[in-house]
Amino acid sequence: MSSKRTPLQRKRGKKYAERKALVTKGRYPIAEAMELLPKLSTASFDGTAECHIRILADTTQADQLVRTTVALPHGTGQKVRVAAFVPDDLIADAKKAGADMAGKEELIAAIEKGIIEFDIAVAVPEVMRDLGKIAKTLGQKGLMPNPKSGTVTTNIAKTIAELKKGRIECKMDKQAIIHAVFGKLSFGSEKLKENLEALLHAVKEAQPSGIKGEYIASVTVAPTMGPGLKLEL
């Protein structure tokens, strides 16, 4: 048996090359792709299912930028730590809804000291003016509450509950690609399919008025570690 390694094995490793060999089609229907996806992982842990959506947009045009949120039916499988910037009378409601931390002055003081122990922040509109002193710090980490992402809200309890369950933000980057996670590989093909369909539906519904005609160029799904699959549109 030949011991020579293929170019792909030399570049990515033998395990990756073996998984890549399972990809035999140029594009896959969603159901078939979700059956195959877990088999493509090269990781020894329960990997994340990722989706990369290429949009036919001019990212320099404000009316072609894509940004939306979607509540995945089965969540992401990831634990999300939520911080709620709220006045004192809403602290109990925020924590009851699932916030890991809630308040205003103490939270702001901790962030000023560099203590950031949360993955997403939400706020009620009336406290936003108080966040000015930490806006730069949170903004650099992508944690600043924003009305466009649904994290500035008058219904703080509902928003927190959705985020804890698995609501995610879909935002196009400078290369006109939306990168999102839609579950864990251990979810199984049916749950992954339902999550992905909800994600794609939300992105389609968010088509900006500035993009006419063809909107989505391609959709690729992949495990955290492993080759990707292109989907039939």
Residue pairs with C-beta under 8 A, 6 or more apart in sequence:
5 14
6 17
8 16
8 17
8 20
9 16
9 17
12 20
13 42
15 42
16 42
16 226
16 227
19 39
19 40
19 41
19 42
19 226
19 227
20 40
20 227
22 36
22 39
22 40
23 36
23 40
23 227
23 229
26 230
27 230
27 231
27 232
28 36
28 229
28 230
28 231
28 232
29 231
29 232
30 193
30 196
30 197
30 231
30 232
31 189
31 193
33 221
33 229
33 231
34 189
34 190
34 192
34 193
34 196
35 189
36 229
37 49
37 185
37 189
37 192
37 221
37 222
37 223
37 229
38 185
38 186
38 189
38 223
40 222
40 223
40 226
40 227
40 228
40 229
41 47
41 185
41 223
41 224
41 225
41 226
42 223
42 225
42 226
43 223
43 224
43 225
43 226
46 77
46 184
46 185
46 186
47 184
47 185
47 223
47 224
47 225
47 226
48 76
48 77
48 78
48 181
48 183
48 184
48 185
48 223
48 224
49 181
49 182
49 183
49 184
49 185
49 187
49 192
49 195
49 196
49 221
49 222
49 223
50 179
50 180
50 181
50 182
50 221
50 222
50 223
50 224
51 178
51 179
51 180
51 181
51 182
51 196
51 199
51 200
51 219
51 220
51 221
52 177
52 178
52 179
52 219
52 220
52 221
52 222
52 228
53 170
53 177
53 178
53 180
53 200
53 203
53 216
53 218
53 219
54 176
54 177
54 216
54 217
54 218
54 219
54 220
55 66
55 172
55 176
55 177
55 178
55 211
55 215
55 216
55 217
56 176
56 211
56 214
56 215
56 216
56 217
57 64
57 65
57 66
57 172
57 176
57 208
57 210
57 211
58 64
58 176
59 65
59 172
59 174
59 175
59 176
61 210
62 210
63 208
63 209
63 210
64 208
64 210
64 211
65 172
65 208
66 170
66 171
66 172
66 178
66 203
66 206
66 207
66 208
67 148
67 149
67 169
67 170
67 171
67 172
67 206
68 169
68 170
68 202
68 203
68 205
68 206
69 149
69 150
69 167
69 168
69 169
69 170
69 202
70 167
70 168
70 170
70 198
70 199
70 201
70 202
70 203
71 162
71 165
71 166
71 167
71 198
72 166
72 167
72 168
72 182
72 183
72 195
72 198
72 199
73 191
73 194
73 195
73 198
74 166
74 183
74 187
74 191
74 194
74 195
75 165
75 166
75 183
76 166
76 168
76 181
76 182
76 183
76 184
77 166
77 183
77 184
77 186
77 187
78 181
78 184
80 119
80 120
80 163
80 164
81 100
81 101
81 117
81 118
81 119
81 120
82 98
82 99
82 100
82 101
82 118
82 119
82 120
82 121
82 122
82 160
82 163
82 164
83 99
83 100
83 101
83 102
83 107
83 118
83 120
83 121
83 122
84 90
84 91
84 94
84 95
84 99
84 101
84 102
84 103
84 121
84 122
84 123
84 156
84 160
85 102
85 103
85 104
85 107
85 108
85 121
85 122
85 123
85 124
85 127
85 128
85 130
85 131
85 145
86 93
86 94
86 102
86 103
86 104
86 123
86 124
86 127
86 156
87 104
87 124
87 126
87 127
88 103
88 104
90 102
90 124
90 156
91 102
91 103
93 156
93 157
94 102
94 156
94 157
94 160
95 102
96 157
97 156
97 157
97 158
97 160
97 161
97 164
98 160
98 161
98 163
98 164
99 122
99 160
100 117
100 118
101 107
101 117
101 118
104 127
104 130
108 130
108 131
108 133
108 134
110 116
110 117
111 134
111 137
111 138
112 133
112 134
112 137
116 137
116 138
116 141
116 143
118 143
120 143
120 151
120 163
121 138
121 143
121 144
121 145
121 151
122 145
122 151
122 152
122 153
122 156
122 159
122 160
122 163
123 131
123 145
123 151
123 152
123 153
124 152
124 153
124 154
124 156
125 152
125 153
125 154
128 145
128 152
131 138
131 144
131 145
135 144
138 144
138 145
145 151
145 152
146 152
149 169
149 171
150 159
150 167
150 169
151 159
153 159
168 180
168 181
168 199
170 178
170 180
170 199
170 202
170 203
170 206
171 178
172 178
173 179
178 203
180 199
182 192
182 195
182 196
182 199
183 191
183 192
183 195
185 192
185 223
187 195
196 221
200 219
203 216
204 215
204 216
207 215
216 233
218 230
218 231
218 233
219 230
219 231
219 233
220 228
220 229
220 230
220 231
221 228
221 229
221 231
222 228
222 229
